[in-house]
Amino acid sequence: MSDQYYGRTKPPRKKSGARIVLFLFLFLGLVALGFFSFTQYMAIISLQNNLESLEDKLWQVEQENKDLQYKFDEIYEENEKLREENTMLRSSVVINNGNRKTNKVAITIDDGAGSDLMHRTLDYLKAHNVRATLFPIGYWVEREPEVWQRAVAEGHELGNHTQNHTFLSSVSDERVRSELSEWQESVNEALGFEYHTYFFRPPGMDGFTSPGSTQAKRLQEIVADKGMFTILWDVELVYALRNEVATPERITRHVLDNARGGSIVLLHFTPNDIAALPDIINGLRARGLEPCSLRELLLADPEA
Ligand SMILES: [Zn+2]
């Protein structure tokens, strides 16, 4: 009986041991679960914090972006204004000569010719160490590219004289633009790089015979919009010697009698003009004047 009693009372004791273990397990499980939940909670909190700080940063970047856009708009507007002013300034200027206080005289030669005469011209200029400004017609540049490559390689500069020597007063704005841009394409193609010029000379002076006329203003604005100045001259031969036989001697005398510091001399690629070139260069130097390119004249220090 006592065994039975003992047996009866014994199991509850064993059971309570198992319960403690079970309880411990449960307790540990709960603690583990709590700890796990706590770490999850902390992870969520820190993610939320990160998200908030990212949102802050995004907001900051958006603000900075807005500021930059605002500054960009300001600069863009300023730039547009300057460009307009620049075009206005250029289109209001037709250049007949440089600063009279320099001893420099720009030699400009128009149109173009076959390679014999062209190489002879370049030989003269090289022999006398003179850089000139040449205003070829695009047509000639297309035809004799190596001549113009040589000219640029030897320090001469090229100015826009239109693609086809078109008299511009009688054609549309669109045609004027295409004459100028076709010239540019011919030159770029011949030289193998993007050539930049500031100088335009109107074929036959057409459209520019009355300074300030509506026609001149129309053309000047297009030229200026293409980033160029209109370049005329103060010494030329075609009109001045129209009633005479323009021999090289007569040409030389006319240039030497009329050129002075700051002058722009207009010659053409004709046999007589080019034959006169060495005497013109020597004659100018004998008078204390220095033949040069347009760039050298227009950028010259007035006191030099
Ligand atoms: Zn011409």
Boltz pocket constraint, residues with backbone or C-beta under 6 A from the ligand:
constraints:
  - pocket:
      binder: B
      contacts: [[A, 110], [A, 111], [A, 135], [A, 161], [A, 165], [A, 202], [A, 203], [A, 204]]
      max_distance: 6.0
